[in-house]
């Protein structure tokens, strides 16, 4: 029955938790004495902070999976719950704003578990002196984004802090969705022979934010890719089986997601650089900044790990949807070297793509 937990489903989830528990026994340790911007960049410092501090304090079987949402049984079925905070600067940028970003980002975190997003909360932290006209614009954008994503904003909160304490406006959201399919998706589900896909060109959002700040002397028409991905996920899961993992490539970009999958599943992920879809503007800006575009954030793209025998079916399902028209198969899952991500470069060599270190693109979401 749709939304019901089966015995096989419960057994698979227990096996997942057993593997995670074994992996988490390797104790992480925070070496810094103070929080740095790198702790919020989604890379190594973020993962260490989460595992050594938050996971250690709040440890429980649901949290152990360390996905972008929690999936748990409720009323004979399963629900997904997520929360996120948005501190992007600037608040308004080509292709979107903090309000639209908050709705889409929350919807996407729910969708990556295979859930159908239902309801959101919205909490606002406003700085004294923030223009009411800007707040009205943000709220209107959130309302339009929620309608487009098929969700409702059902509760919220507002706080005001003194001038200079909040950089204008921060938004916190939570979201709940229902799982109507018998699927268990996660970074720990990758298997040998699986294929790795992305749903479209990477890095658009991160580069858009950098250009909007005026920190680069580059003129470009590139816009943020922020979009709700629940419809694309539904099309994918309807079009094929064998999907193992879905992740939206936000902080830390595609490289961080692939590293998470390689580590959690104890496999190697090998990516073909020439196969990764990317706009010329993203490549050029990344070269100027001296960063790898694989680490640049997206807000409307997802990484898919799927059974290798279903790769072409998955690709066709993605490309048939407007948000997946630029999808591509970019790599595969192998046995060696376990827990590492390797990139086959366009020059014929191979290099390791490690977890993001430092904070190359701060305040992108």
ZAMARGU-4260 file (C-alpha; in steps of 0.2 Angstrom, whole numbers, plus 5000, padded with zeros to 4 digits):
<rodrens>
0) 5000/5000/5000 | 5007/5017/4996 | 5016/5026/5010 | 5016/5010/5021 | 5032/5002/5028
5) 5035/4984/5023 | 5045/4971/5032 | 5058/4972/5018 | 5059/4991/5020 | 5062/4989/5038
10) 5076/4976/5036 | 5085/4987/5023 | 5084/5002/5034 | 5091/4992/5049 | 5106/4986/5038
15) 5109/5004/5033 | 5109/5010/5051 | 5121/4996/5056 | 5134/5001/5042 | 5132/5019/5048
20) 5135/5015/5066 | 5151/5006/5061 | 5157/5020/5051 | 5153/5033/5064 | 5164/5025/5077
25) 5179/5033/5069 | 5179/5048/5080 | 5180/5066/5072 | 5189/5079/5082 | 5188/5098/5080
30) 5205/5106/5080 | 5200/5124/5079 | 5197/5134/5095 | 5185/5146/5086 | 5172/5144/5073
35) 5178/5150/5056 | 5169/5154/5039 | 5175/5137/5033 | 5164/5128/5046 | 5149/5134/5036
40) 5155/5130/5018 | 5149/5112/5017 | 5167/5104/5016 | 5179/5096/5028 | 5177/5108/5042
45) 5158/5108/5041 | 5158/5089/5042 | 5170/5088/5056 | 5159/5101/5066 | 5144/5091/5063
50) 5151/5074/5067 | 5162/5079/5082 | 5150/5091/5090 | 5132/5090/5085 | 5131/5071/5081
55) 5140/5067/5096 | 5128/5077/5107 | 5112/5073/5099 | 5116/5055/5093 | 5101/5044/5088
60) 5097/5032/5074 | 5088/5044/5063 | 5101/5058/5065 | 5115/5045/5061 | 5111/5044/5043
65) 5117/5063/5041 | 5106/5066/5026 | 5099/5083/5022 | 5082/5077/5029 | 5076/5065/5043
70) 5065/5050/5037 | 5055/5042/5051 | 5039/5031/5053 | 5023/5040/5057 | 5005/5033/5056
75) 5009/5018/5047 | 5019/5027/5034 | 5035/5037/5033 | 5038/5056/5034 | 5053/5067/5029
80) 5058/5082/5040 | 5071/5095/5036 | 5076/5112/5042 | 5088/5125/5034 | 5093/5143/5036
85) 5097/5156/5023 | 5110/5170/5024 | 5114/5174/5006 | 5122/5190/5002 | 5116/5199/4992
90) 5097/5196/4996 | 5092/5199/4978 | 5102/5192/4963 | 5099/5188/4945 | 5087/5173/4944
95) 5080/5174/4962 | 5081/5181/4979 | 5083/5174/4997 | 5064/5171/4998 | 5063/5160/4983
100) 5079/5152/4988 | 5073/5147/5005 | 5057/5139/4998 | 5066/5129/4984 | 5080/5124/4995
105) 5069/5117/5008 | 5058/5108/4995 | 5073/5101/4987 | 5080/5093/5003 | 5063/5084/5006
110) 5063/5078/4988 | 5080/5071/4989 | 5073/5057/5000 | 5060/5053/4988 | 5047/5062/4998
115) 5032/5073/4991 | 5034/5090/5000 | 5019/5096/5009 | 5021/5110/5021 | 5034/5123/5026
120) 5038/5135/5041 | 5046/5152/5039 | 5055/5161/5052 | 5062/5179/5049 | 5076/5187/5058
125) 5076/5205/5053 | 5088/5219/5056 | 5082/5236/5063 | 5080/5248/5049 | 5077/5235/5035
130) 5066/5242/5022 | 5048/5236/5023 | 5047/5236/5004 | 5062/5224/5003 | 5053/5212/5015
135) 5037/5213/5005 | 5046/5209/4990 | 5054/5194/4998 | 5038/5188/5005 | 5029/5189/4989
140) 5043/5179/4981 | 5041/5166/4994 | 5023/5165/4991 | 5025/5163/4972 | 5039/5150/4975
145) 5028/5140/4987 | 5013/5140/4975 | 5025/5134/4960 | 5032/5120/4971 | 5015/5114/4977
150) 5018/5117/4996 | 5010/5128/5009 | 5018/5139/5022 | 5008/5135/5037 | 5018/5143/5052
155) 5032/5154/5056 | 5040/5167/5067 | 5048/5184/5067 | 5062/5192/5077 | 5070/5209/5076
160) 5087/5213/5081 | 5097/5229/5083 | 5104/5238/5068 | 5120/5229/5062 | 5116/5212/5070
165) 5108/5203/5056 | 5114/5210/5039 | 5097/5214/5034 | 5087/5198/5034 | 5090/5180/5038
170) 5077/5166/5035 | 5075/5149/5043 | 5063/5136/5036 | 5057/5119/5041 | 5048/5107/5029
175) 5038/5091/5030 | 5034/5078/5016 | 5027/5061/5014 | 5036/5046/5006 | 5024/5037/4995
180) 5036/5025/4987 | 5045/5010/4995 | 5063/5018/4992 | 5078/5021/5004 | 5089/5034/4996
185) 5105/5040/5004 | 5124/5042/5002 | 5127/5025/5009 | 5117/5016/4996 | 5130/5017/4981
190) 5135/5000/4974 | 5149/4994/4962 | 5144/4997/4944 | 5132/5011/4948 | 5132/5026/4937
195) 5133/5044/4942 | 5122/5058/4934 | 5119/5076/4936 | 5103/5084/4931 | 5110/5099/4922
200) 5125/5112/4921 | 5133/5114/4937 | 5139/5130/4947 | 5127/5143/4940 | 5121/5149/4957
205) 5138/5151/4965 | 5145/5161/4951 | 5129/5171/4950 | 5131/5176/4968 | 5149/5181/4965
210) 5145/5192/4950 | 5131/5200/4959 | 5142/5205/4973 | 5153/5215/4960 | 5169/5207/4966
215) 5174/5201/4949 | 5176/5212/4933 | 5165/5200/4923 | 5150/5205/4913 | 5138/5190/4910
220) 5120/5185/4908 | 5121/5170/4919 | 5107/5168/4932 | 5104/5157/4947 | 5098/5140/4944
225) 5086/5140/4959 | 5071/5129/4956 | 5060/5116/4965 | 5066/5098/4961 | 5051/5088/4967
230) 5043/5086/4950 | 5060/5081/4943 | 5063/5068/4956 | 5045/5061/4954 | 5048/5060/4935
235) 5065/5050/4938 | 5057/5038/4951 | 5042/5035/4940 | 5053/5032/4924 | 5065/5020/4932
240) 5070/5009/4947 | 5087/5006/4954 | 5090/5024/4960 | 5102/5024/4975 | 5105/5041/4980
245) 5099/5059/4976 | 5107/5075/4983 | 5105/5093/4978 | 5122/5100/4975 | 5122/5116/4986
250) 5136/5120/4998 | 5152/5112/4992 | 5145/5108/4975 | 5145/5091/4966 | 5163/5086/4973
255) 5157/5087/4991 | 5142/5076/4987 | 5152/5063/4978 | 5165/5062/4992 | 5150/5060/5004
260) 5144/5045/4994 | 5161/5037/4992 | 5165/5038/5011 | 5148/5032/5017 | 5147/5018/5004
265) 5166/5014/5005 | 5167/5014/4986 | 5177/5024/4973 | 5168/5037/4962 | 5177/5040/4945
270) 5171/5055/4936 | 5174/5060/4918 | 5178/5078/4917 | 5173/5080/4899 | 5156/5074/4903
275) 5152/5086/4917 | 5140/5099/4909 | 5145/5117/4913 | 5142/5134/4906 | 5157/5144/4899
280) 5154/5158/4911 | 5155/5146/4926 | 5171/5139/4919 | 5179/5156/4916 | 5174/5163/4933
285) 5181/5148/4942 | 5197/5150/4933 | 5199/5168/4938 | 5195/5163/4956 | 5207/5149/4956
290) 5194/5136/4961 | 5187/5120/4954 | 5170/5122/4947 | 5165/5105/4955 | 5165/5114/4971
295) 5154/5128/4966 | 5136/5128/4972 | 5120/5124/4963 | 5102/5127/4969 | 5092/5118/4956
300) 5103/5103/4951 | 5104/5086/4959 | 5117/5072/4958 | 5109/5055/4955 | 5117/5038/4959
305) 5108/5024/4950 | 5111/5006/4946 | 5122/5005/4930 | 5110/4995/4921 | 5097/5008/4923
310) 5108/5023/4918 | 5101/5026/4901 | 5083/5025/4908 | 5087/5037/4921 | 5095/5049/4909
315) 5080/5048/4898 | 5068/5052/4912 | 5078/5067/4918 | 5080/5074/4900 | 5061/5072/4897
320) 5058/5085/4911 | 5061/5104/4908 | 5073/5105/4924 | 5083/5090/4918 | 5085/5094/4900
325) 5104/5096/4902 | 5106/5080/4912 | 5122/5070/4909 | 5130/5054/4914 | 5147/5059/4922
330) 5154/5044/4931 | 5153/5027/4939 | 5156/5018/4955 | 5171/5007/4957 | 5179/4997/4970
335) 5196/5005/4971 | 5202/5016/4979 | 5188/5015/4992 | 5182/5031/4999 | 5190/5042/4986
340) 5184/5052/4971 | 5194/5052/4955 | 5193/5064/4940 | 5198/5058/4923 | 5204/5075/4916
345) 5202/5081/4899 | 5221/5080/4897 | 5221/5061/4899 | 5227/5061/4917 | 5218/5056/4934
350) 5218/5066/4950 | 5210/5065/4967 | 5195/5077/4970 | 5195/5079/4989 | 5182/5086/5001
355) 5181/5105/5000 | 5194/5113/5011 | 5192/5132/5016 | 5178/5144/5011 | 5180/5149/4992
360) 5162/5155/4990 | 5155/5161/5007 | 5136/5166/5009 | 5129/5158/4994 | 5113/5151/5002
</rodrens>
